[in-house]
Amino acid sequence: MDRHPNLALSINLSANAVQDASLLPHIEQLLATHRVQPADLTFEVTETIAIRSLEQATSLMRSIQAL
């Protein structure tokens, strides 16, 4: 897969997004469609999300890292 040079994306995740089971498959689809490497993405969550949904947020981040 060719990489887009100098591409870096930061994505803010809402509490609803973190809790949405379809988020990870959607991210995988977008990565493949747009030929973006997971390493080129930074996902940001607020402290509130981490506190309210710590287990889900941690699980999602680990799943994304495994891509």
HELIX and SHEET records of a PDB file:
HELIX    1   1 ALA A   15  GLN A   19  1                                   5    
HELIX    2   2 LEU A   23  HIS A   34  1                                  12    
HELIX    3   3 PRO A   38  ASP A   40  5                                   3    
HELIX    4   4 GLU A   47  ARG A   52  1                                   6    
HELIX    5   5 LEU A   54  GLN A   65  1                                  12    
SHEET    1   A 2 LEU A   9  ASN A  12  0                                        
SHEET    2   A 2 LEU A  41  GLU A  44  1                                        
END                                                                             
